[in-house]
Amino acid sequence: MKHIYYILGICILLISSCTDETEEVFKESPEVRMSGVLSEYQNILMSGDGQWLAYYGGEAILMHFYNDSVAFKSTFNNGNDDRTITYRVGASQAPELIFETHSVFHSLYELDRANREYEFLFEEISDTEITFISKTDLGADKTRIVFVKGVPSDIDDARKLKPIVDSLSYFKDFYVDDNPINYRLVTLSGKTFVKNIQEDGLIVNTPLDMGITRDGVIFVPSLEIEGESVSEFVFDETSSVFTAKNTSKKIEIRVSEDTHFSNSDVFSKFMEVDFKGLINTSYSMDSVLTYLRKDVPNFSGVQFYVIRGWTLAYAPGSEGGNWAGLSDFHYNKRDDNNLLITWDYLVWGGSFWELFYYSRGGDILFNEFLLDPNGIYVDEVGSGEYILVSNTDPSKYIQLND
Amino acid sequence: MKNIKIIHILLLLVFITSCNDDEAPIYVPDELEESTDLIDVYFKDNFLEPYGTAVRWRWDDKLVDNSKRVTPIKREFCIPMGNFIKNFWIAPFEKTEDGKSFIYELFPPEVMLIGSPMYNSDGESITLGYADAGVRITFTQVNEYDLGNPDWVLMQLRTAEHEFGHIVHQNYNLPNGLKEVTPANYKSNNWLNLAGDVQQSNPRISREAISLGMVSNYGTSDVNEDFCELLSIYITSEVAEFEERYLTHEPEEIIKLDDGTEIEPNADAAEVNAGRDFIAIKLKLVKDYYWEKFKIDLDVLRDEIVFRLKNPNNPNGDKSDK
């Protein structure tokens, strides 16, 4: 009988435990709620004038969102990749903004498939700023991109400023409250980093994206300089100085045209390793690679042998061999420790040396840069990494790696 | 004891009836509005309604293997690419009623358009296109659209015909006897090690592949690829070009010219000629298969395709005027 009471007790408990009065946390199904979130995000994109500005891959990109399309206006490729395309706000792992056909973001990705992406998830959203996080970046420190409100004149002004910034001298050094610090901004074609020489002499480079704004530049991610987080700089063309916005200290990047003097250690290090590859150029020199790609079939790169004195083009699959170029260059150290390259006479080798040498790219490389009698400044920017800068025109420089 | 049984039954009833889900929220999807986008309208009129084929041109990463890196098609190339598929792939088949039936039955239910090359995980090598389980054919490099570039036109068309070949054999099996012609000559992934001494790319071809009885290096990977490569290259090649490379024997002995000059044969001439004989056998099997199963004469189809390749800007032109 005792058992019966126990069982009856349990029975009453069970009956009372299930009730229709359970309050639902959400009134709608997950699908309805997700649909609501996506609609809300799209409404924010279209809110106000629907125009948002982003800086990515060193370019300023304005997007004008309509109900079912988005119009792009950017500094990239003189606006030739700007299109009006369709988009949607969808959900996979999380809400995401999907550009349904090719856009400026895809063009930038195609230039650097290893480091850029074009699929972004919403991370934080407000009426004035939207932060996206990369969907495909597998690293712990995921790429983020920020949309802020913008207007078309932002792009017009940035387009005017871009060629000015691109043609600045190599020497862009940081100053804090008028005192130089060991930071140098290095801008190359499609690549930017800040070189910092630490107290122990170690060189640390911080890669970042530098976008041209309507009145200066913006760095993504922000830089940490003397305890300050700096992102936006205003450029004064008259003094060639970039001044940081919103900092308590006066932080500047001063652009100098002065002839600099290499130290002898850099020259010695530069000459230690014979083989070097041309990795990148300044914007003022990027036509070298453009012309060589056009004129030399299968062109892949330029190689320098500083001890043996060869300068070769590499074009795998070429008839008659993969390499061709010229020899008997001499790499000399001048009294001021700058580099002077001399060449006594024309000595060539390989089946396509004429295509290389007589290309406009070869002409600029050899006659307007390497063999300049004013010499070349050599800057070390990492282990086995060097920048060679024309003393005649310091906006012309190339990056070499051992 | 009896009471306990009754209580057990009561308990069971309580369990069954105590919780109900009448109040569970039910998702009612929004009604889909038909797109009025010009591109959607074009693909609906030209592919979805006549062939039941959905053309995927809007970016959707779920449709691409996530180990590949690609970018979407440019909007301005969507409709031109649709016209390319119609004029170069579909129309030659539709010159006959049997060809029309063949297309209506086997044309893939899904076609995907990708703008860039499809880079593999190594970041450098690319996949030209592929067919997923006989359902979807993916075109890559559509952003390089250029009817004036014969390499691009041939690459796209051969990719389509190759992948279409997979759909055919996945539905109807391979031609009888094809597997038995060169069963020991397939190299699996080792096809990648073959040279490009006949043709460097699009497709890469070596004399060794021809010696093995295949028309391209990729064709040596397995019998399915062998079938698709033979089919796609045959129907997109001019007669003389195909015969000279793949069917006509080259000299195996020294040739003495009238002026006394002697021409040495290639060292591997006998092996390559033996391979050509294998290709001839396979080609006959493939031609017979298409005729017997589908009443499609591959020679007639080939002539129609080659005409269009020669007249890319006037693919539907009247041949009699030419």
Boltz contact constraints between the chains, C-beta under 6 A:
constraints:
  - contact:
      token1: [A, 4]
      token2: [B, 3]
      max_distance: 6.0
  - contact:
      token1: [A, 7]
      token2: [B, 7]
      max_distance: 6.0
  - contact:
      token1: [A, 11]
      token2: [B, 11]
      max_distance: 6.0
  - contact:
      token1: [A, 14]
      token2: [B, 14]
      max_distance: 6.0
  - contact:
      token1: [A, 15]
      token2: [B, 14]
      max_distance: 6.0
  - contact:
      token1: [A, 18]
      token2: [B, 18]
      max_distance: 6.0
  - contact:
      token1: [A, 18]
      token2: [B, 19]
      max_distance: 6.0
  - contact:
      token1: [A, 29]
      token2: [B, 25]
      max_distance: 6.0
  - contact:
      token1: [A, 29]
      token2: [B, 27]
      max_distance: 6.0
  - contact:
      token1: [A, 31]
      token2: [B, 27]
      max_distance: 6.0
  - contact:
      token1: [A, 85]
      token2: [B, 75]
      max_distance: 6.0
  - contact:
      token1: [A, 100]
      token2: [B, 58]
      max_distance: 6.0
  - contact:
      token1: [A, 100]
      token2: [B, 59]
      max_distance: 6.0
  - contact:
      token1: [A, 101]
      token2: [B, 72]
      max_distance: 6.0
  - contact:
      token1: [A, 101]
      token2: [B, 73]
      max_distance: 6.0
  - contact:
      token1: [A, 101]
      token2: [B, 75]
      max_distance: 6.0
  - contact:
      token1: [A, 102]
      token2: [B, 72]
      max_distance: 6.0
  - contact:
      token1: [A, 102]
      token2: [B, 74]
      max_distance: 6.0
  - contact:
      token1: [A, 102]
      token2: [B, 115]
      max_distance: 6.0
  - contact:
      token1: [A, 106]
      token2: [B, 71]
      max_distance: 6.0
  - contact:
      token1: [A, 113]
      token2: [B, 69]
      max_distance: 6.0
